Amino acid sequence: MTEIAEAAFQYLQENLLSTLLIAFVAGFGGIKTVAFAKKGNPVLFFIVGLLGAFVGQFAIRYLGLEEILDQLPSFRLFFDFLAAYAGSFVIAALLNFVKPQ
């Protein structure tokens, strides 16, 4: 488990610029999907997005999908976004469960 987490964290560090951009957009989408609020906090979008990106990359590696995604290099950014969005959705749902708006 720790090896998978380290590999996911290392992947996010290697692709830092795309990770930061994807994290913000995925965090925004995840929070707005779970709790459609009129106002939002950009810092919260970013934090939820970063946690979601980590959860998504962890899930990709845990399920063994990394080898399949490596065969599709032109779609890797798209799958990174989908994983980050799914992870952000889970994090935002947990956050909304703990502290509903």
Protein Blocks (a to p, Z undefined) as FASTA:
>chain_A
ZZmmmmmmmmmmmmmmlmmmmmmmmmmmmmmmmmccfbdcfklmmmmmmmmmmmmmmmmm
mnopmmmmmmmmmlmmmmmmmmmmmmmmmmmmmmmmmmcZZ
